[in-house]
Amino acid sequence: MVRNFVILAGSSHPAFVDKVAGVLGVAPSSRVLTKFSSGETRCEIRDSIRGKDVYIVQSFGTGDDDGTDGGNQGLDGGGGGGGEKHTVNDYFIELCIMISACKTGSARRVTAVLPLFPYSRQPDLPFSKVGAPLAAAGAGGKGAVQYTFESVPATPGPNIPRTVGLGTAGVDVVEMIGAQVSLRSKEGNGRASSAPAPQQQQQQQPPNSYTTHDYENPSLMMALQAKPGHKQFMAQSGSLVANLLTCAGADRVLTCDLHESAYQGFFDIPVDNLHARPLLKRYIQQNIPNYRDAVIVSPDAGGAKRATAIADSLGLAFALIHKERRPPKISQAPKATMMLVGRVAARVCILIDDLADTANTITRAAKLLKREGAVRVVALLTHGVLSGDAIARINASALDAVVVTNTVAQEPHQRLCPKLEVLDISGTFAEAIRRVHHGESVSMLFQYD
């Protein structure tokens, strides 16, 4: 049992908080989290926290609040939140208000325990091709998500408009040049000339090879010239979230498997980044028959380091799926292609990734692996956000099983997806909290994983 210690639960994942508190031998402290009719969040700490170490546990998976939040929702006329839809931004504002309330209540130290860190996929630099998938404005409406990968549901064909906001400046230029070429060709057909002008012929017949380097493409270089009086701005979401948590009064952050490990550099306070690797390795050893003959696969180049760490520690073979977007011709939209580097025929493949949101990458990777002769494909993920139509896509995919941890509430997903398995990572967080409270080393948790 830990003494001089308080654990507070946010409204995002109360079941996870109960498991962590049970391991530590304490009960979550009483607090009130409600919303006014205008949508503003109200927080009240019912227990004394003066001079104590406070650990606020708040995850950031989206979902419906069912109102079963330990009897603390909707008290004192605060406009209870039972059955309301909560977003990541709602949970984040709630976390900041709880931190501020604890500092106002003379807490000795406040630690934000964030199993899934928010905005970790939005770096401070403008991203060109990757990032969090955009939300749909409406089914089939303007601004709706059109996935660029071959998946289930079906992806758009060559003539279907590209997803708004996901393309790079070069892609927009490609579409603009293609539109100009098409327009000029129509104008040329209406004239009485038998052959197009040399300049038009050069535009109608683009070069056979397309390069992504702007300086090797004179047409792109001319079109990419900055317009007078215009400058591209990019919101620095990463450092902004770090500054907001620090200004709210957080003294420490405890999280798990950051999408970008460099995110820790945005903070001026200590950040402990836990790993789900020991849990995933134990699952492979205990649940994959003849696992020494299996292949660890990274679904993209960005997760290669994460996957190779597990492959090297278990002595397993490794394969990589290289994802590339390149238009066949300069006048055409980019086409996504996936290439497998490694041998997977007649073997069990284990996809390793840190996060699955729309589950588009892992489902397409599973389809490629089955096409290359894999007998079974299992996806091991730390964070299963599974938003949008991710569950329907997984059910219709070539994946045999999807294993996630409970950093995000998975009860609604499990009812809809028979392929989903959930690993309990609350023990790792409880031990990390105990070590932080007693001033022990957190890295020792993973030294002999």
Steps between C-alpha positions, in 0.01 A plus 500: 500500500629846403462781753478879470371440154182589305378361170233686304304367203403697194179412323666336198589154637377444861534120477874534436535728804323246720747229392803722566364601840429136586861401433624788714258417783326837507159629395459783246428828675160661470459777247222663299529536123197652334409723210286808494232535236737719299755216485750642752669249730469523877735321741488465878737292715307357797795353698791687657813499285709748700865399504437175308620355171209501255485274193229591249424217254344612173509320166398650167298249303174635362174343609164543664482566870243256634457690824649220717786706633513396864202714599693822448330617182211738507516604868417838652299625206795503268307378199602132514677343207338156478474380141689797354749470220849595611790588273874515551479875551236457773723257686802729464322807639366282782855386578635856509220613733562204734873578512428865580250399769761278666763773497248740649428241768870508608600163359872432546546358150261429211579228246293465184466130416406482132488143363437644152659840450289748299625677186811281486455452125508870420863614488610861499614472137248490214435138411479414130354153461439351843314599813173439675208421265256784457144483628216472251272800463220271383446177317591572141486872559762764443796445726419134564792265544600315185765245592799483269568131564342187363286376786150406611283700445625556147741784438441769237591438141714722276214740421373543856617828665796484735454542874486865598802604707710183474693586183825689482553819312661297223188286466282810467732628230483166321121520492513863389741423216287203396193723487685757288619233258146362464358849440759587237447170321126576474575843361739348248234260371276792407763661280567418137863410555607148408778473758539661842756768560839382630434657839159333530643169385762516772230557762272227364781244509647510850833330567494125556673520838371712786724617782393631836786752506367841405831625365500223238152594380496843333119498465451435871771749591324779311160415647639480854613862498359678805221745428563865594370579846429135587680285754418148614442468873501179702365467852759372747265259673772294669670775696165672562355196681821466701485865603133474596565206731798676658312827546206314656741386772611146409831407664548173312349303211470122486399353165546191283648445153510853365450506124808722478756458776634848419175635646662482844723791397201734487469487880692684770385241756591129529318267258507124561421307182398145593506211252253224424779289348528253794125438486502442124801269523331293768191467280712376209677242715181369661238526223680455166564128432860437384567871530871456422401432138288817480597826331475844662370750243497878514208642297698812409852638517418725797437204730804297394699587812214396727450169319870413477537546877251215553644289218856529634405423861309185395743398227234507228520587131399850392320636194406853399219641291606807307219742421541740212278756328609590150289593195558290186501823299533863599141571391356223720426484870746309722435129535590324824707185465628262768807283455607215727867470594555152644368145471172404663380202296355213709570687827305679771532878473479731802431865416642739762382859526444757772155626403205411279245772433311419180684162474562572133875434498490169686208361299670575171828361634318179599357469150848534350645241739227247422560561131869420554417166663469571874294233676384727786519872573475640853521873579648607836427862587553714808214747448179390333313823430296333222298801393269541204434175312810327638302213655316424176830511312668258743208257487515490119881490479755219470606547863453191714532684834558853627659532845495837679561621854239673713660846488173588324163364608431194282166377636293656217743362239504147642124471464528570126828331404553127574863528380593747774699392807593735786809485721494664844783752541374650825761306701782673313353843576439411863862389548626813320287721728634320806860546383448868423339557840791334684771652281606171341618442145228458237739378231571192708152380405623432146864409554426125505184488290 
